[in-house]
Amino acid sequence: MMRTFTITGKSRYIGLEGGFWAIEADDGNKYTPINMPEQLKCEGARVSIRGQIIKGAVSLSMWGEAIRIISFETLGIV
């Protein structure tokens, strides 16, 4: 069973490897969602996300941990 956790942070567009969307958590951790919803693709948007770490995921981005978003809430734009 995968552990579900909550992240609060901001959406970021990272211009590496062709570009991708990511979440930078308030605690400094970095996450790359495999299923980033269109509603979260806004640079600097504050978000709260429930998700799961995808163990052993290989990503071209090599930026933070790969996660699967289960649910989310937008909190505004910074």
Secondary structure as the mmCIF struct_conf table of DSSP 4:
data_model
#
loop_
_struct_conf.conf_type_id
_struct_conf.id
_struct_conf.beg_label_comp_id
_struct_conf.beg_label_asym_id
_struct_conf.beg_label_seq_id
_struct_conf.end_label_comp_id
_struct_conf.end_label_asym_id
_struct_conf.end_label_seq_id
HELX_LH_PP_P HELX_LH_PP_P1 MET A 2 ARG A 3
STRN STRN1 THR A 4 ILE A 14
BEND BEND1 LEU A 16 LEU A 16
TURN_TY1_P TURN_TY1_P1 GLU A 17 GLY A 18
STRN STRN2 PHE A 20 ALA A 25
TURN_TY1_P TURN_TY1_P2 ASP A 26 ASP A 27
BEND BEND2 GLY A 28 GLY A 28
STRN STRN3 LYS A 30 PRO A 33
TURN_TY1_P TURN_TY1_P3 ILE A 34 ASN A 35
HELX_RH_3T_P HELX_RH_3T_P1 GLU A 38 LEU A 40
BEND BEND3 CYS A 42 CYS A 42
TURN_TY1_P TURN_TY1_P4 GLU A 43 GLY A 44
STRN STRN4 ALA A 45 ILE A 53
TURN_TY1_P TURN_TY1_P5 LYS A 55 GLY A 56
BEND BEND4 LEU A 60 SER A 61
BEND BEND5 TRP A 63 GLY A 64
STRN STRN5 GLU A 65 ILE A 77
#
